[in-house]
Amino acid sequence: MSKYSNTEIPRLWSIGQRASSHTGNFWTDGIKIYSYNLCIGDTIENGHKVAFEYRSGTEYGFKSQTTSCHVGRVCSAADLIADGKTIRNVRG
C-alpha cells in the first residue's frame, strides 16, 4: 500500500481507494477507515461514507487527540456523520 499524507487519506477513502499514512496509524482499505485499529468510518450499501464521531461530547466519546484529528478529517470527506445517537447528512 502506498503512503500518503493525513490530508489525503480521507479523500482516497471517499473514492474507495486503499491508502495508509506514513506512520501506518491512519489508513483505509477503501471501504472502512481507521485511526490506529479503531474503525472511524465505513461505507454503507448505497455507497455513502459514514464517519463515526469519536470526540468529546458524543456517545462514542473521546479516544485520543490524534484520533480526534483523524475523525475531523474523515468527517470532512463523509456523506453522513454518526455521533452514537443520530446520523446526520452533511452532503445534502
DODRENPA-420136 format. One line per field, with one value per residue (C-alpha): y, z negated, x negated; residue number from 0; chain. Coordinates in pm, 1 decimal. Each point is the difference from the previous one (the first is absolute). Example, Ala and Ser with C-alpha at 12.3 -4.5 7.8 and 13.67 -1.06 7.14 Angstrom:
2
y: (-450.0/344.0)
z: (-780.0/66.0)
x: (-1230.0/-137.0)
k: (0/1)
c: (A/A)
END
This chain:
92
y: (0.0/344.6/258.0/325.7/312.4/13.0/251.1/-241.4/-312.9/108.5/115.8/-335.2/-181.3/212.0/-136.4/-357.3/-18.4/-170.0/229.1/27.7/289.5/11.0/-135.0/-260.9/128.2/153.6/-230.2/-126.7/-310.3/216.9/-116.4/65.9/261.2/-38.4/204.6/-250.5/-312.8/190.4/13.1/365.7/-27.7/-251.3/-32.5/-95.7/-191.5/300.8/97.8/290.7/56.7/23.1/157.0/-110.1/307.7/-121.9/335.7/158.6/71.2/-290.2/-342.5/-154.6/219.7/122.8/-255.9/207.6/333.3/-170.0/-194.9/323.0/156.7/-302.8/13.1/367.7/-78.6/-296.9/208.6/244.4/-283.1/-185.9/13.3/-75.6/52.1/-227.6/119.1/-314.8/131.7/152.8/-3.0/325.9/57.2/245.4/-19.4/89.2)
z: (0.0/89.0/-273.6/1.4/-212.2/-265.4/211.6/294.4/-186.8/-40.5/361.6/120.8/-230.1/147.5/348.1/-118.0/23.0/-242.9/-173.0/-308.1/-173.3/-28.0/-358.1/85.8/-281.8/233.4/279.6/218.2/199.2/216.0/-186.7/-364.3/-140.7/-320.0/-261.7/-139.7/-22.8/-67.9/292.9/30.2/329.1/222.5/333.3/-4.7/264.3/217.9/10.4/-240.3/-240.2/-370.5/-252.6/-363.9/-213.4/-274.3/-175.6/-332.7/-38.5/214.9/-99.3/152.3/-221.3/8.5/75.1/53.1/142.9/308.0/60.4/-40.4/272.2/224.5/-65.5/97.3/332.3/59.7/-78.9/273.4/257.3/-119.4/128.2/-344.2/-355.5/-285.7/-358.4/-170.9/-29.8/335.9/355.9/188.6/370.4/80.2/379.5/55.3)
x: (0.0/-133.4/-64.9/194.2/36.4/272.5/191.6/15.2/119.3/368.3/22.6/-128.8/246.6/280.5/-78.3/-56.0/-378.5/-235.3/-249.0/-216.3/-173.5/-378.3/26.1/262.9/225.1/260.1/109.3/282.4/78.4/229.1/309.4/-84.6/-236.2/-200.6/-180.5/-246.8/222.8/323.5/244.0/103.8/188.8/174.7/175.5/369.0/197.2/80.6/-368.6/34.5/-286.8/85.0/-239.2/19.7/-52.7/-234.5/-30.6/80.7/370.5/120.0/127.7/-313.9/-215.7/-356.6/-273.0/-316.6/-108.9/-139.0/320.3/200.1/-214.8/52.1/377.9/10.0/-161.3/230.9/310.1/-99.1/-5.4/312.3/356.2/143.8/-122.8/107.5/-46.8/129.2/357.1/80.8/-124.8/-1.3/-36.1/-277.8/14.4/364.9)
k: (0/1/2/3/4/5/6/7/8/9/10/11/12/13/14/15/16/17/18/19/20/21/22/23/24/25/26/27/28/29/30/31/32/33/34/35/36/37/38/39/40/41/42/43/44/45/46/47/48/49/50/51/52/53/54/55/56/57/58/59/60/61/62/63/64/65/66/67/68/69/70/71/72/73/74/75/76/77/78/79/80/81/82/83/84/85/86/87/88/89/90/91)
c: (A/A/A/A/A/A/A/A/A/A/A/A/A/A/A/A/A/A/A/A/A/A/A/A/A/A/A/A/A/A/A/A/A/A/A/A/A/A/A/A/A/A/A/A/A/A/A/A/A/A/A/A/A/A/A/A/A/A/A/A/A/A/A/A/A/A/A/A/A/A/A/A/A/A/A/A/A/A/A/A/A/A/A/A/A/A/A/A/A/A/A/A)
END
